[in-house]
Amino acid sequence: MAKTSEDQNFDYMFKLLIIGNSGVGKTSFLFRYCDNSFSSSYLSTVGIDFKVKTVIRNDKVVKLQIWDTAGQERYRTITTAYYRGAMGFILMYDITKEESFRAVQDWSSQVKTYSWDNAQVALVGNKCDLEQERVVTHERGVRLGEELGMPFFEASAKNDVNVSPIFDKLVDMICEAMANSLDSDPTMTAAVGGPDVIANPNPPQESGCHC
């Protein structure tokens, strides 16, 4: 599991985006992860907002800049403008809303269109605490994840189910992608990940991602 760190030194900084239809629980998910808090009264995100959290993965201090995006169509141009600098995405739907599940394909296409070619994506079916209201089965989520080539999780921001493990998995996927890129071309720097991957010039430990 990831460990939080109060130390402001870091080896790497990754930009992550949480995307999906409005109302799927993106803001609640972000607050649960960063603040360990939950409120049922969050308002719809206007445009885009972010929080920062520092974690330790395999002896590397990684600062995460996590962007919470608006799901409404009218904010789509604003949202996609942030895709290119992102190393990772959490693509979220609501297991109680069929429309949000059907929209996953469109969101996935946007990631492919606007983001770095090697951006990592995790598919998340949120609100698994609302089992009696479920309309999207777990099996359908698994199949869609396999079709899109994404690891699939069901989660609950309310009950804190799978929230940290999802971020842990995404960070590990990014580190692995970076390591593979560097192995294929040793002359490349950590910035191979995209314009918003930052390798600290004065890291607290030996540089180089061995996540």
N, C-alpha and C positions, 0 to 999 in steps of 0.2 A: 504494500500500500504506500501511497505517497505520504510524505511527511511535510508539514508546513515548516517554513523557515522564516524567522524574523530578520535574518541577515539580508541586507539589500544587495550584497554581492551576488553575482550569478555567472554561470558558464554560458547560458544561452537564454534568449528571449524568443518565445513563439507567440505568434498572433493566431488566435482561434476564433471562429465564428459559430454561433448557434443560429440555425436557420430553420424555417418551417412556417406553416400557416399561422395566422393570428389566433391566439387562444390555446395553443397546444401546450403552453407552460414553460416557454423558454426563459422568461424572467424569473419565475419561481425556481427553475432548475439552477440558474446562475447564482441566485441568492443562497440556495441550499448549499451549493459547493463552496462559495467564497465566504459566506457569513454563518453557515449552519443555521439559517433561519428560514421560516416559511410563513407566508401570509396568503390568505385566499382573496385578498382585496387589491392585488396589484392591478394597476391600470395598463391599458395597451401601450406598448412602447412606441414613442413618437420618434421616428427616424432610427437612431442607433445610439447605444450607450455601451460602456464597458467597465469591467472591473479587473483588478490585477491580483494574482495569487502566485506565490512562490512555492515550488515543490521540489523535493529531492527524488530523483529517479536514478537508481544505480550509481550512486555517488556523484551525480551531476546536479548542480543547482540550476533549476530551470524556472525562469519567470514567465508566467502565462498572462498574456493580455487577451482577455476573453470578451468578445463583443456580442452584445445582445441586440439582435436585429428585429425591426418591425416586420410583421408578416403581411400587412395589408398591401394590396396591389399598388396603391398610390405612393408607397415608399420604396417600391422595388428598384427604381433607378438609384436612389441613395444607397440602398443596401448593396447592390451589385458593384458599386464603385469601391467597396471595401474588400471585395473577393480576392483581388490579385495579390495582395500582400499576405494573405492567410496561408498558414502551413496546414491547418486542420479545420475540419467542420464537424459539428454535431448536427445531423439532419433529423429533425424531430417531427413526429406526428402524435396525435392524440388517439389512444386506442378506442375512445368512445365516439370518435368522429370520422366516419368513412371518407368524407371529403378531404380531410387532412392527410389521410393515407394515400388516396389517389393522387394527391398533389406532389407526393414524394418524387415521382418520375420527373416532373417539371423542375423541381428544386435541384435534383441531381443533374439535369441538363444544364442548368444555370451554372452550377459549380464547374462543370466541364468547359463551359463557354468562357467564363470570366476569371477562373482561378488559375494558379500555377498547375502545370500538367501533372505534377507528382504530389499534389495536395492530398492529404489523407482524410477519409470521411468515415464516420461511424453513424449507423442508422439506429435511432432510438424511438421506441414506442412508449410515450410517457403516460402517466396517470394509471399505472397498473393497479393502484389501490382501488380503482372504481370498477372492480370485476363485474358487479351486477349490471353495469351500464356498458360493458364491453360490446363493440360491434366488429372490431378487427381482431381476429384470432391470432394467437402467438405463432401458429404455423404459417399464416400468411406473411407475417413479419419476417420470419426466418427465410421463407422462399424469396421474398423481395430482396432481402439482404444478399442472398446468394446470387440472384440475378444481377444486382448492381455491383457485386464484388466488395461489399461492405460488411464489417462485423456488426451483428445485430444484438441489441439489448432491449429488454423492457425495463422501465424505471418508474419510480415515483418520487417526485420532489417532495411531496407532502410527507411520506413515510421514510424518506431517505433510503430508497432502494436503488442500488446500482449507480448512484450519482458519482461518487469518487472513482469507482472502478472504470467507468466510461472514460473519464478524463485521463486516468492512468493508462488505459489502453491506447487512447489517441496519442498521448505524448510518446509512448513506446513506439508506436507506428511511425511517427515523425522522425524519431531518433534513428530507427532502422532505415528509413528512406534516405536520410542524410548520410548515414554510414555507407550505404550501398552506392550513393552518388559519388562520395569521396573515394571509395574503393575503385570505381570505374575510371575516375580521373583524379589522381592524387594532387594535381596542380590546382584544383578548385578549392575554395575556402568554404567555411560553414555557410556563407551567404548563398550557396547553391540552392538552398531551400526556397528562396524568394526574397523580394526586396525588404520584407519586414522580419526576416530571421536575423537576429543580432547575436554575434559571438562577442562576449565581453573581452575587450583587449587586456583587461587585468582580472582574469577569473580567479576565484578563490582556490582552485585546484588546477592541475595540469589540463591544458586545453585539449580539445578533440572529443567528439561525441562517441562514447562507447556504450551507449544506452542499450 
